């Protein structure tokens, strides 16, 4: 599925999610301009409440900054997370490979349908 991203919508979504107790977001800036963001919600696993999983809510980097900024966002969020496990919902094969080279493993495949 291809999405038409809108930076203003991303900013508005961030402002709403920031109010949640179990939410963390890291942004990258070039001067005063936000060029990328990565955000996670943290929740207990349904099968074991002692395991905290951080699930990616969204991840976006402006196209002209995509070489390296995304990986820096991932590394920064890993340092800040107070969770046992981190989960990304990424369908892009290039991003999957990038994360696999940094210690992530492909566990499941998502399937979706536009209604």
ZAFI-871417 format. One record per residue: residue in three letters; residue number from 1; x, y, z of N, C-alpha, C, O in turn. Coordinates in Angstrom, 2 decimals, decimal comma. Example, Ala and Ser with C-alpha at 12.3 -4.5 7.8 and 13.67 -1.06 7.14 Angstrom:
% ZAFI-871417
<pt r="ala" k="1" n_px="13,19" n_py="-5,69" n_pz="7,80" ca_px="12,30" ca_py="-4,50" ca_pz="7,80" c_px="13,20" c_py="-3,30" c_pz="7,80" o_px="14,24" o_py="-3,32" o_pz="8,46"/>
<pt r="ser" k="2" n_px="12,85" n_py="-2,25" n_pz="7,08" ca_px="13,67" ca_py="-1,06" ca_pz="7,14" c_px="12,90" c_py="0,03" c_pz="7,87" o_px="13,41" o_py="1,14" o_pz="8,04"/>
***
This chain:
% ZAFI-871417
<pt r="unk" k="1" n_px="0,86" n_py="-1,17" n_pz="0,00" ca_px="0,00" ca_py="0,00" ca_pz="0,00" c_px="0,90" c_py="1,23" c_pz="0,00" o_px="1,81" o_py="1,34" o_pz="0,82"/>
<pt r="unk" k="2" n_px="0,64" n_py="2,11" n_pz="-0,90" ca_px="1,37" ca_py="3,37" ca_pz="-0,94" c_px="0,54" c_py="4,44" c_pz="-0,24" o_px="-0,67" o_py="4,54" o_pz="-0,46"/>
<pt r="unk" k="3" n_px="1,19" n_py="5,22" n_pz="0,60" ca_px="0,52" ca_py="6,28" ca_pz="1,32" c_px="1,07" c_py="7,63" c_pz="0,88" o_px="2,26" o_py="7,76" o_pz="0,57"/>
<pt r="unk" k="4" n_px="0,20" n_py="8,62" n_pz="0,85" ca_px="0,61" ca_py="9,98" ca_pz="0,57" c_px="0,82" c_py="10,65" c_pz="1,92" o_px="-0,15" o_py="11,02" o_pz="2,59"/>
<pt r="unk" k="5" n_px="2,08" n_py="10,81" n_pz="2,34" ca_px="2,42" ca_py="11,36" ca_pz="3,65" c_px="2,31" c_py="12,87" c_pz="3,65" o_px="2,63" o_py="13,53" o_pz="2,67"/>
<pt r="unk" k="6" n_px="1,85" n_py="13,39" n_pz="4,75" ca_px="1,71" ca_py="14,82" ca_pz="4,93" c_px="2,42" c_py="15,21" c_pz="6,23" o_px="2,03" o_py="14,75" o_pz="7,30"/>
<pt r="unk" k="7" n_px="3,44" n_py="16,03" n_pz="6,14" ca_px="4,24" ca_py="16,39" ca_pz="7,30" c_px="3,38" c_py="17,04" c_pz="8,38" o_px="3,59" o_py="16,78" o_pz="9,57"/>
<pt r="unk" k="8" n_px="2,43" n_py="17,87" n_pz="8,00" ca_px="1,56" ca_py="18,52" ca_pz="8,99" c_px="0,69" c_py="17,49" c_pz="9,72" o_px="0,47" o_py="17,62" o_pz="10,92"/>
<pt r="unk" k="9" n_px="0,20" n_py="16,49" n_pz="9,01" ca_px="-0,58" ca_py="15,42" ca_pz="9,66" c_px="0,29" c_py="14,64" c_pz="10,63" o_px="-0,16" o_py="14,27" o_pz="11,71"/>
<pt r="unk" k="10" n_px="1,54" n_py="14,39" n_pz="10,26" ca_px="2,46" ca_py="13,69" ca_pz="11,15" c_px="2,66" c_py="14,51" c_pz="12,42" o_px="2,63" o_py="13,97" o_pz="13,53"/>
<pt r="unk" k="11" n_px="2,86" n_py="15,80" n_pz="12,26" ca_px="3,05" ca_py="16,68" ca_pz="13,43" c_px="1,81" c_py="16,64" c_pz="14,33" o_px="1,94" o_py="16,55" o_pz="15,55"/>
<pt r="unk" k="12" n_px="0,60" n_py="16,70" n_pz="13,74" ca_px="-0,63" ca_py="16,65" ca_pz="14,52" c_px="-0,79" c_py="15,31" c_pz="15,23" o_px="-1,23" o_py="15,26" o_pz="16,38"/>
<pt r="unk" k="13" n_px="-0,43" n_py="14,22" n_pz="14,57" ca_px="-0,49" ca_py="12,89" ca_pz="15,19" c_px="0,45" c_py="12,82" c_pz="16,38" o_px="0,10" o_py="12,29" o_pz="17,44"/>
<pt r="unk" k="14" n_px="1,64" n_py="13,35" n_pz="16,21" ca_px="2,62" ca_py="13,37" ca_pz="17,30" c_px="2,09" c_py="14,11" c_pz="18,52" o_px="2,23" o_py="13,64" o_pz="19,65"/>
<pt r="unk" k="15" n_px="1,47" n_py="15,25" n_pz="18,29" ca_px="0,97" ca_py="16,04" ca_pz="19,40" c_px="-0,08" c_py="15,27" c_pz="20,20" o_px="-0,13" o_py="15,38" o_pz="21,43"/>
<pt r="unk" k="16" n_px="-0,93" n_py="14,48" n_pz="19,52" ca_px="-1,92" ca_py="13,67" ca_pz="20,21" c_px="-1,31" c_py="12,49" c_pz="20,94" o_px="-1,69" o_py="12,19" o_pz="22,07"/>
<pt r="unk" k="17" n_px="-0,37" n_py="11,81" n_pz="20,31" ca_px="0,25" ca_py="10,64" ca_pz="20,91" c_px="1,14" c_py="10,99" c_pz="22,10" o_px="1,27" o_py="10,19" o_pz="23,03"/>
<pt r="unk" k="18" n_px="1,74" n_py="12,16" n_pz="22,09" ca_px="2,64" ca_py="12,57" ca_pz="23,17" c_px="1,91" c_py="12,57" c_pz="24,51" o_px="2,53" o_py="12,40" o_pz="25,56"/>
<pt r="unk" k="19" n_px="0,61" n_py="12,78" n_pz="24,48" ca_px="-0,18" ca_py="12,81" ca_pz="25,71" c_px="-0,33" c_py="11,43" c_pz="26,35" o_px="-0,68" o_py="11,35" o_pz="27,53"/>
<pt r="unk" k="20" n_px="-0,06" n_py="10,35" n_pz="25,62" ca_px="-0,20" ca_py="9,00" ca_pz="26,16" c_px="0,92" c_py="8,68" c_pz="27,14" o_px="2,05" o_py="9,13" o_pz="26,96"/>
<pt r="unk" k="21" n_px="0,61" n_py="7,91" n_pz="28,18" ca_px="1,61" ca_py="7,54" ca_pz="29,18" c_px="2,71" c_py="6,66" c_pz="28,62" o_px="3,88" o_py="6,85" o_pz="28,95"/>
<pt r="unk" k="22" n_px="2,36" n_py="5,72" n_pz="27,80" ca_px="3,32" ca_py="4,73" ca_pz="27,28" c_px="3,68" c_py="5,02" c_pz="25,83" o_px="3,47" o_py="4,18" o_pz="24,95"/>
<pt r="unk" k="23" n_px="4,20" n_py="6,19" n_pz="25,58" ca_px="4,54" ca_py="6,62" ca_pz="24,23" c_px="5,91" c_py="7,29" c_pz="24,26" o_px="6,22" o_py="8,04" o_pz="25,18"/>
<pt r="unk" k="24" n_px="6,72" n_py="7,01" n_pz="23,25" ca_px="8,02" ca_py="7,66" ca_pz="23,13" c_px="8,27" c_py="8,01" c_pz="21,67" o_px="7,94" o_py="7,25" o_pz="20,76"/>
<pt r="unk" k="25" n_px="8,85" n_py="9,17" n_pz="21,46" ca_px="9,10" ca_py="9,65" ca_pz="20,10" c_px="10,45" c_py="10,35" c_pz="20,07" o_px="10,82" o_py="11,07" o_pz="21,00"/>
<pt r="unk" k="26" n_px="11,17" n_py="10,14" n_pz="18,98" ca_px="12,43" ca_py="10,83" ca_pz="18,74" c_px="12,32" c_py="11,52" c_pz="17,39" o_px="11,82" o_py="10,94" o_pz="16,42"/>
<pt r="unk" k="27" n_px="12,77" n_py="12,76" n_pz="17,33" ca_px="12,73" ca_py="13,53" ca_pz="16,08" c_px="14,14" c_py="13,94" c_pz="15,69" o_px="15,01" o_py="14,15" o_pz="16,54"/>
<pt r="unk" k="28" n_px="14,36" n_py="14,06" n_pz="14,40" ca_px="15,62" ca_py="14,57" ca_pz="13,86" c_px="15,35" c_py="15,94" c_pz="13,23" o_px="14,32" o_py="16,15" o_pz="12,59"/>
<pt r="unk" k="29" n_px="16,28" n_py="16,83" n_pz="13,43" ca_px="16,12" ca_py="18,19" ca_pz="12,91" c_px="17,34" c_py="18,59" c_pz="12,09" o_px="18,46" o_py="18,16" o_pz="12,35"/>
<pt r="unk" k="30" n_px="17,08" n_py="19,43" n_pz="11,10" ca_px="18,12" ca_py="20,14" ca_pz="10,37" c_px="17,86" c_py="21,61" c_pz="10,66" o_px="17,01" o_py="22,23" o_pz="10,01"/>
<pt r="unk" k="31" n_px="18,58" n_py="22,16" n_pz="11,61" ca_px="18,27" ca_py="23,51" ca_pz="12,07" c_px="16,94" c_py="23,48" c_pz="12,82" o_px="16,79" o_py="22,71" o_pz="13,77"/>
<pt r="unk" k="32" n_px="15,99" n_py="24,30" n_pz="12,39" ca_px="14,67" ca_py="24,34" ca_pz="13,02" c_px="13,65" c_py="23,46" c_pz="12,31" o_px="12,48" o_py="23,43" o_pz="12,71"/>
<pt r="unk" k="33" n_px="14,06" n_py="22,75" n_pz="11,28" ca_px="13,13" ca_py="21,94" ca_pz="10,48" c_px="13,18" c_py="20,48" c_pz="10,91" o_px="14,25" o_py="19,86" o_pz="10,91"/>
<pt r="unk" k="34" n_px="12,01" n_py="19,92" n_pz="11,28" ca_px="11,94" ca_py="18,50" ca_pz="11,60" c_px="12,06" c_py="17,72" c_pz="10,30" o_px="11,24" o_py="17,88" o_pz="9,39"/>
<pt r="unk" k="35" n_px="13,08" n_py="16,86" n_pz="10,20" ca_px="13,33" ca_py="16,11" ca_pz="8,97" c_px="12,96" c_py="14,64" c_pz="9,10" o_px="12,89" o_py="13,92" o_pz="8,10"/>
<pt r="unk" k="36" n_px="12,73" n_py="14,19" n_pz="10,34" ca_px="12,37" ca_py="12,79" ca_pz="10,52" c_px="11,89" c_py="12,53" c_pz="11,93" o_px="12,18" o_py="13,29" o_pz="12,86"/>
<pt r="unk" k="37" n_px="11,13" n_py="11,44" n_pz="12,08" ca_px="10,62" ca_py="11,06" ca_pz="13,39" c_px="10,39" c_py="9,56" c_pz="13,44" o_px="10,11" o_py="8,92" o_pz="12,43"/>
<pt r="unk" k="38" n_px="10,50" n_py="9,02" n_pz="14,64" ca_px="10,19" ca_py="7,62" ca_pz="14,88" c_px="9,45" c_py="7,58" c_pz="16,22" o_px="9,86" o_py="8,22" o_pz="17,18"/>
<pt r="unk" k="39" n_px="8,35" n_py="6,81" n_pz="16,27" ca_px="7,52" ca_py="6,81" ca_pz="17,46" c_px="7,07" c_py="5,39" c_pz="17,82" o_px="6,80" o_py="4,57" o_pz="16,94"/>
<pt r="unk" k="40" n_px="7,00" n_py="5,14" n_pz="19,12" ca_px="6,62" ca_py="3,82" ca_pz="19,63" c_px="5,62" c_py="3,94" c_pz="20,76" o_px="5,67" o_py="4,89" o_pz="21,55"/>
<pt r="unk" k="41" n_px="4,73" n_py="2,97" n_pz="20,85" ca_px="3,91" ca_py="2,79" ca_pz="22,05" c_px="4,46" c_py="1,56" c_pz="22,76" o_px="4,98" o_py="0,65" o_pz="22,12"/>
<pt r="unk" k="42" n_px="4,35" n_py="1,55" n_pz="24,08" ca_px="4,88" ca_py="0,45" ca_pz="24,88" c_px="3,73" c_py="-0,19" c_pz="25,64" o_px="2,94" o_py="0,50" o_pz="26,30"/>
<pt r="unk" k="43" n_px="3,63" n_py="-1,51" n_pz="25,53" ca_px="2,56" ca_py="-2,23" ca_pz="26,21" c_px="3,05" c_py="-3,60" c_pz="26,66" o_px="4,03" o_py="-4,13" o_pz="26,14"/>
<pt r="unk" k="44" n_px="2,35" n_py="-4,16" n_pz="27,64" ca_px="2,66" ca_py="-5,51" ca_pz="28,10" c_px="2,17" c_py="-6,50" c_pz="27,07" o_px="1,16" o_py="-6,28" o_pz="26,40"/>
<pt r="unk" k="45" n_px="2,90" n_py="-7,61" n_pz="26,93" ca_px="2,46" ca_py="-8,69" ca_pz="26,06" c_px="1,21" c_py="-9,34" c_pz="26,65" o_px="1,08" o_py="-9,45" o_pz="27,87"/>
<pt r="unk" k="46" n_px="0,29" n_py="-9,76" n_pz="25,80" ca_px="-0,94" ca_py="-10,39" ca_pz="26,26" c_px="-0,68" c_py="-11,70" c_pz="26,97" o_px="-1,43" o_py="-12,06" o_pz="27,89"/>
<pt r="unk" k="47" n_px="0,35" n_py="-12,42" n_pz="26,58" ca_px="0,65" ca_py="-13,73" ca_pz="27,15" c_px="1,53" c_py="-13,66" c_pz="28,39" o_px="1,65" o_py="-14,64" o_pz="29,12"/>
<pt r="unk" k="48" n_px="2,15" n_py="-12,49" n_pz="28,65" ca_px="3,01" ca_py="-12,34" ca_pz="29,82" c_px="3,16" c_py="-10,85" c_pz="30,12" o_px="3,91" o_py="-10,14" o_pz="29,44"/>
<pt r="unk" k="49" n_px="2,46" n_py="-10,38" n_pz="31,13" ca_px="2,47" ca_py="-8,95" ca_pz="31,45" c_px="3,82" c_py="-8,44" c_pz="31,91" o_px="4,02" o_py="-7,23" o_pz="31,99"/>
<pt r="unk" k="50" n_px="4,76" n_py="-9,32" n_pz="32,21" ca_px="6,08" ca_py="-8,90" ca_pz="32,63" c_px="6,98" c_py="-8,50" c_pz="31,46" o_px="8,04" o_py="-7,92" o_pz="31,66"/>
<pt r="unk" k="51" n_px="6,56" n_py="-8,82" n_pz="30,24" ca_px="7,33" ca_py="-8,48" ca_pz="29,04" c_px="6,75" c_py="-7,22" c_pz="28,42" o_px="5,59" o_py="-7,19" o_pz="28,01"/>
<pt r="unk" k="52" n_px="7,56" n_py="-6,17" n_pz="28,35" ca_px="7,15" ca_py="-4,90" ca_pz="27,76" c_px="7,65" c_py="-4,84" c_pz="26,31" o_px="8,84" o_py="-4,98" o_pz="26,05"/>
<pt r="unk" k="53" n_px="6,72" n_py="-4,62" n_pz="25,40" ca_px="7,07" ca_py="-4,55" ca_pz="23,98" c_px="6,81" c_py="-3,15" c_pz="23,44" o_px="5,73" o_py="-2,59" o_pz="23,63"/>
<pt r="unk" k="54" n_px="7,81" n_py="-2,60" n_pz="22,77" ca_px="7,68" ca_py="-1,31" ca_pz="22,10" c_px="7,32" c_py="-1,58" c_pz="20,64" o_px="8,09" o_py="-2,21" o_pz="19,91"/>
<pt r="unk" k="55" n_px="6,16" n_py="-1,09" n_pz="20,23" ca_px="5,69" ca_py="-1,29" ca_pz="18,85" c_px="5,76" c_py="0,03" c_pz="18,08" o_px="5,29" o_py="1,07" o_pz="18,54"/>
<pt r="unk" k="56" n_px="6,36" n_py="-0,05" n_pz="16,92" ca_px="6,48" ca_py="1,14" ca_pz="16,08" c_px="5,10" c_py="1,65" c_pz="15,71" o_px="4,26" o_py="0,88" o_pz="15,22"/>
<pt r="unk" k="57" n_px="4,86" n_py="2,93" n_pz="15,94" ca_px="3,60" ca_py="3,57" ca_pz="15,55" c_px="3,75" c_py="4,23" c_pz="14,19" o_px="2,89" o_py="4,11" o_pz="13,32"/>
<pt r="unk" k="58" n_px="4,85" n_py="4,94" n_pz="14,02" ca_px="5,18" ca_py="5,47" ca_pz="12,70" c_px="6,64" c_py="5,88" c_pz="12,66" o_px="7,29" o_py="6,11" o_pz="13,68"/>
<pt r="unk" k="59" n_px="7,13" n_py="5,96" n_pz="11,44" ca_px="8,53" ca_py="6,28" ca_pz="11,19" c_px="8,54" c_py="7,02" c_pz="9,86" o_px="8,08" o_py="6,49" o_pz="8,85"/>
<pt r="unk" k="60" n_px="9,06" n_py="8,21" n_pz="9,84" ca_px="9,09" ca_py="8,97" ca_pz="8,61" c_px="10,33" c_py="9,85" c_pz="8,58" o_px="10,69" o_py="10,49" o_pz="9,57"/>
<pt r="unk" k="61" n_px="10,98" n_py="9,88" n_pz="7,43" ca_px="12,10" ca_py="10,78" ca_pz="7,18" c_px="11,85" c_py="11,42" c_pz="5,82" o_px="11,50" o_py="10,74" o_pz="4,86"/>
<pt r="unk" k="62" n_px="12,02" n_py="12,73" n_pz="5,76" ca_px="11,86" ca_py="13,41" ca_pz="4,47" c_px="12,76" c_py="12,76" c_pz="3,44" o_px="13,90" o_py="12,41" o_pz="3,74"/>
<pt r="unk" k="63" n_px="12,26" n_py="12,59" n_pz="2,20" ca_px="13,02" ca_py="11,85" ca_pz="1,19" c_px="14,47" c_py="12,30" c_pz="1,00" o_px="15,35" o_py="11,47" o_pz="0,83"/>
<pt r="unk" k="64" n_px="14,72" n_py="13,59" n_pz="1,02" ca_px="16,07" ca_py="14,08" ca_pz="0,77" c_px="17,04" c_py="13,79" c_pz="1,92" o_px="18,24" o_py="14,03" o_pz="1,78"/>
<pt r="unk" k="65" n_px="16,53" n_py="13,27" n_pz="3,06" ca_px="17,38" ca_py="12,97" ca_pz="4,23" c_px="17,46" c_py="11,48" c_pz="4,53" o_px="17,98" o_py="11,10" o_pz="5,58"/>
<pt r="unk" k="66" n_px="16,95" n_py="10,63" n_pz="3,67" ca_px="16,80" ca_py="9,21" ca_pz="3,99" c_px="18,10" c_py="8,42" c_pz="4,05" o_px="18,07" o_py="7,28" o_pz="4,52"/>
<pt r="unk" k="67" n_px="19,19" n_py="8,92" n_pz="3,62" ca_px="20,47" ca_py="8,20" ca_pz="3,73" c_px="21,07" c_py="8,44" c_pz="5,10" o_px="21,76" o_py="9,44" o_pz="5,32"/>
<pt r="unk" k="68" n_px="20,82" n_py="7,52" n_pz="6,03" ca_px="21,46" ca_py="7,59" ca_pz="7,34" c_px="20,63" c_py="8,12" c_pz="8,48" o_px="20,84" o_py="7,72" o_pz="9,63"/>
<pt r="unk" k="69" n_px="19,68" n_py="9,03" n_pz="8,22" ca_px="18,90" ca_py="9,63" ca_pz="9,30" c_px="18,00" c_py="8,59" c_pz="9,98" o_px="17,89" o_py="8,58" o_pz="11,20"/>
<pt r="unk" k="70" n_px="17,37" n_py="7,71" n_pz="9,20" ca_px="16,49" ca_py="6,69" ca_pz="9,76" c_px="17,21" c_py="5,77" c_pz="10,73" o_px="16,69" o_py="5,46" o_pz="11,80"/>
<pt r="unk" k="71" n_px="18,39" n_py="5,33" n_pz="10,36" ca_px="19,16" ca_py="4,44" ca_pz="11,23" c_px="19,59" c_py="5,16" c_pz="12,51" o_px="19,63" o_py="4,56" o_pz="13,58"/>
<pt r="unk" k="72" n_px="19,93" n_py="6,44" n_pz="12,40" ca_px="20,27" ca_py="7,21" ca_pz="13,59" c_px="19,07" c_py="7,33" c_pz="14,52" o_px="19,22" o_py="7,26" o_pz="15,74"/>
<pt r="unk" k="73" n_px="17,87" n_py="7,50" n_pz="13,96" ca_px="16,66" ca_py="7,54" ca_pz="14,78" c_px="16,46" c_py="6,22" c_pz="15,51" o_px="16,13" o_py="6,20" o_pz="16,70"/>
<pt r="unk" k="74" n_px="16,67" n_py="5,10" n_pz="14,81" ca_px="16,52" ca_py="3,77" ca_pz="15,42" c_px="17,50" c_py="3,61" c_pz="16,58" o_px="17,12" o_py="3,17" o_pz="17,66"/>
<pt r="unk" k="75" n_px="18,75" n_py="3,96" n_pz="16,36" ca_px="19,77" ca_py="3,81" ca_pz="17,40" c_px="19,43" c_py="4,67" c_pz="18,63" o_px="19,62" o_py="4,23" o_pz="19,76"/>
<pt r="unk" k="76" n_px="18,94" n_py="5,87" n_pz="18,41" ca_px="18,58" ca_py="6,75" ca_pz="19,52" c_px="17,38" c_py="6,21" c_pz="20,29" o_px="17,36" o_py="6,26" o_pz="21,52"/>
<pt r="unk" k="77" n_px="16,38" n_py="5,70" n_pz="19,59" ca_px="15,20" ca_py="5,19" ca_pz="20,27" c_px="15,54" c_py="3,93" c_pz="21,07" o_px="14,98" o_py="3,71" o_pz="22,14"/>
<pt r="unk" k="78" n_px="16,44" n_py="3,11" n_pz="20,56" ca_px="16,85" ca_py="1,90" ca_pz="21,29" c_px="17,46" c_py="2,26" c_pz="22,65" o_px="17,24" o_py="1,57" o_pz="23,64"/>
<pt r="unk" k="79" n_px="18,21" n_py="3,34" n_pz="22,68" ca_px="18,84" ca_py="3,78" ca_pz="23,93" c_px="17,81" c_py="4,29" c_pz="24,94" o_px="18,00" o_py="4,15" o_pz="26,15"/>
<pt r="unk" k="80" n_px="16,72" n_py="4,88" n_pz="24,45" ca_px="15,73" ca_py="5,51" ca_pz="25,32" c_px="14,62" c_py="4,58" c_pz="25,79" o_px="13,99" o_py="4,83" o_pz="26,82"/>
<pt r="unk" k="81" n_px="14,37" n_py="3,51" n_pz="25,05" ca_px="13,24" ca_py="2,64" ca_pz="25,36" c_px="13,43" c_py="1,91" c_pz="26,68" o_px="14,51" o_py="1,41" o_pz="26,98"/>
<pt r="unk" k="82" n_px="12,37" n_py="1,86" n_pz="27,44" ca_px="12,33" ca_py="1,07" ca_pz="28,67" c_px="11,44" c_py="-0,13" c_pz="28,38" o_px="10,34" o_py="-0,25" o_pz="28,92"/>
<pt r="unk" k="83" n_px="11,91" n_py="-1,02" n_pz="27,52" ca_px="11,13" ca_py="-2,17" ca_pz="27,08" c_px="12,06" c_py="-3,38" c_pz="26,95" o_px="13,28" o_py="-3,24" o_pz="26,91"/>
<pt r="unk" k="84" n_px="11,45" n_py="-4,56" n_pz="26,87" ca_px="12,20" ca_py="-5,80" ca_pz="26,70" c_px="12,39" c_py="-6,17" c_pz="25,24" o_px="13,31" o_py="-6,91" o_pz="24,89"/>
<pt r="unk" k="85" n_px="11,52" n_py="-5,65" n_pz="24,39" ca_px="11,47" ca_py="-6,07" ca_pz="22,99" c_px="11,00" c_py="-4,89" c_pz="22,15" o_px="10,24" o_py="-4,04" o_pz="22,62"/>
<pt r="unk" k="86" n_px="11,47" n_py="-4,84" n_pz="20,90" ca_px="11,06" ca_py="-3,77" ca_pz="19,98" c_px="10,53" c_py="-4,42" c_pz="18,71" o_px="11,12" o_py="-5,38" o_pz="18,20"/>
<pt r="unk" k="87" n_px="9,42" n_py="-3,91" n_pz="18,19" ca_px="8,76" ca_py="-4,50" ca_pz="17,02" c_px="8,49" c_py="-3,40" c_pz="16,00" o_px="7,95" o_py="-2,35" o_pz="16,32"/>
<pt r="unk" k="88" n_px="8,88" n_py="-3,68" n_pz="14,75" ca_px="8,59" ca_py="-2,79" ca_pz="13,63" c_px="7,60" c_py="-3,48" c_pz="12,70" o_px="7,67" o_py="-4,69" o_pz="12,49"/>
<pt r="unk" k="89" n_px="6,68" n_py="-2,71" n_pz="12,13" ca_px="5,78" ca_py="-3,21" ca_pz="11,10" c_px="6,23" c_py="-2,65" c_pz="9,75" o_px="5,64" o_py="-1,70" o_pz="9,25"/>
<pt r="unk" k="90" n_px="7,27" n_py="-3,22" n_pz="9,18" ca_px="7,88" ca_py="-2,68" ca_pz="7,96" c_px="7,73" c_py="-3,66" c_pz="6,81" o_px="8,15" o_py="-4,82" o_pz="6,90"/>
<pt r="unk" k="91" n_px="7,11" n_py="-3,20" n_pz="5,72" ca_px="6,94" ca_py="-4,05" ca_pz="4,55" c_px="8,00" c_py="-3,80" c_pz="3,48" o_px="8,17" o_py="-4,61" o_pz="2,57"/>
<pt r="unk" k="92" n_px="8,70" n_py="-2,69" n_pz="3,58" ca_px="9,72" ca_py="-2,33" ca_pz="2,59" c_px="10,92" c_py="-3,27" c_pz="2,74" o_px="11,58" o_py="-3,25" o_pz="3,78"/>
<pt r="unk" k="93" n_px="11,23" n_py="-4,08" n_pz="1,71" ca_px="12,35" ca_py="-5,03" ca_pz="1,80" c_px="13,70" c_py="-4,39" c_pz="2,10" o_px="14,52" o_py="-4,97" o_pz="2,80"/>
<pt r="unk" k="94" n_px="13,93" n_py="-3,19" n_pz="1,59" ca_px="15,20" ca_py="-2,50" ca_pz="1,84" c_px="15,34" c_py="-2,13" c_pz="3,32" o_px="16,41" o_py="-2,28" o_pz="3,90"/>
<pt r="unk" k="95" n_px="14,25" n_py="-1,66" n_pz="3,91" ca_px="14,28" ca_py="-1,33" ca_pz="5,34" c_px="14,40" c_py="-2,59" c_pz="6,19" o_px="15,05" o_py="-2,58" o_pz="7,23"/>
<pt r="unk" k="96" n_px="13,76" n_py="-3,67" n_pz="5,76" ca_px="13,88" ca_py="-4,93" ca_pz="6,48" c_px="15,34" c_py="-5,38" c_pz="6,50" o_px="15,85" o_py="-5,78" o_pz="7,55"/>
<pt r="unk" k="97" n_px="16,00" n_py="-5,32" n_pz="5,35" ca_px="17,41" ca_py="-5,71" ca_pz="5,27" c_px="18,29" c_py="-4,81" c_pz="6,13" o_px="19,19" o_py="-5,29" o_pz="6,81"/>
<pt r="unk" k="98" n_px="18,02" n_py="-3,52" n_pz="6,09" ca_px="18,80" ca_py="-2,59" ca_pz="6,89" c_px="18,70" c_py="-2,95" c_pz="8,38" o_px="19,72" o_py="-2,99" o_pz="9,07"/>
<pt r="unk" k="99" n_px="17,49" n_py="-3,21" n_pz="8,86" ca_px="17,32" ca_py="-3,55" ca_pz="10,27" c_px="17,90" c_py="-4,91" c_pz="10,60" o_px="18,41" o_py="-5,11" o_pz="11,70"/>
<pt r="unk" k="100" n_px="17,83" n_py="-5,86" n_pz="9,67" ca_px="18,42" ca_py="-7,18" ca_pz="9,91" c_px="19,93" c_py="-7,07" c_pz="10,08" o_px="20,52" o_py="-7,84" o_pz="10,83"/>
<pt r="unk" k="101" n_px="20,56" n_py="-6,14" n_pz="9,39" ca_px="22,01" ca_py="-5,94" ca_pz="9,52" c_px="22,38" c_py="-5,31" c_pz="10,85" o_px="23,55" o_py="-5,29" o_pz="11,23"/>
<pt r="unk" k="102" n_px="21,38" n_py="-4,80" n_pz="11,57" ca_px="21,66" ca_py="-4,18" ca_pz="12,87" c_px="21,13" c_py="-5,02" c_pz="14,03" o_px="20,98" o_py="-4,52" o_pz="15,15"/>
<pt r="unk" k="103" n_px="20,85" n_py="-6,32" n_pz="13,77" ca_px="20,48" ca_py="-7,23" ca_pz="14,84" c_px="19,02" c_py="-7,64" c_pz="14,90" o_px="18,66" o_py="-8,48" o_pz="15,73"/>
<pt r="unk" k="104" n_px="18,18" n_py="-7,08" n_pz="14,06" ca_px="16,77" ca_py="-7,46" ca_pz="14,05" c_px="16,59" c_py="-8,71" c_pz="13,22" o_px="17,39" o_py="-9,00" o_pz="12,33"/>
<pt r="unk" k="105" n_px="15,52" n_py="-9,47" n_pz="13,50" ca_px="15,23" ca_py="-10,64" ca_pz="12,67" c_px="13,79" c_py="-10,57" c_pz="12,20" o_px="12,91" o_py="-10,10" o_pz="12,92"/>
<pt r="unk" k="106" n_px="13,57" n_py="-11,05" n_pz="10,99" ca_px="12,24" ca_py="-11,07" ca_pz="10,41" c_px="11,48" c_py="-12,23" c_pz="11,03" o_px="11,88" o_py="-13,38" o_pz="10,89"/>
<pt r="unk" k="107" n_px="10,37" n_py="-11,93" n_pz="11,73" ca_px="9,63" ca_py="-12,96" ca_pz="12,44" c_px="8,30" c_py="-13,29" c_pz="11,81" o_px="7,91" o_py="-14,46" o_pz="11,75"/>
<pt r="unk" k="108" n_px="7,60" n_py="-12,29" n_pz="11,34" ca_px="6,26" ca_py="-12,50" ca_pz="10,80" c_px="6,08" c_py="-11,65" c_pz="9,56" o_px="6,83" o_py="-10,70" o_pz="9,33"/>
<pt r="unk" k="109" n_px="5,10" n_py="-11,97" n_pz="8,79" ca_px="4,72" ca_py="-11,16" ca_pz="7,64" c_px="3,32" c_py="-10,67" c_pz="7,86" o_px="2,42" o_py="-11,44" o_pz="8,20"/>
<pt r="unk" k="110" n_px="3,12" n_py="-9,37" n_pz="7,68" ca_px="1,80" ca_py="-8,78" ca_pz="7,83" c_px="1,05" c_py="-8,91" c_pz="6,52" o_px="1,64" o_py="-8,87" o_pz="5,44"/>
<pt r="unk" k="111" n_px="-0,24" n_py="-9,06" n_pz="6,62" ca_px="-1,09" ca_py="-9,07" ca_pz="5,44" c_px="-2,22" c_py="-8,06" c_pz="5,68" o_px="-2,75" o_py="-7,98" o_pz="6,79"/>
<pt r="unk" k="112" n_px="-2,58" n_py="-7,30" n_pz="4,67" ca_px="-3,61" ca_py="-6,29" ca_pz="4,86" c_px="-4,49" c_py="-6,19" c_pz="3,62" o_px="-4,17" o_py="-6,71" o_pz="2,55"/>
<pt r="unk" k="113" n_px="-5,60" n_py="-5,53" n_pz="3,81" ca_px="-6,55" ca_py="-5,32" ca_pz="2,72" c_px="-7,14" c_py="-3,94" c_pz="2,88" o_px="-7,59" o_py="-3,57" o_pz="3,96"/>
<pt r="unk" k="114" n_px="-7,15" n_py="-3,17" n_pz="1,80" ca_px="-7,75" ca_py="-1,84" ca_pz="1,83" c_px="-9,25" c_py="-2,01" c_pz="1,66" o_px="-9,71" o_py="-2,65" o_pz="0,71"/>
<pt r="unk" k="115" n_px="-10,00" n_py="-1,44" n_pz="2,58" ca_px="-11,47" ca_py="-1,54" ca_pz="2,51" c_px="-12,10" c_py="-0,25" c_pz="2,07" o_px="-13,32" o_py="-0,16" o_pz="1,97"/>
***
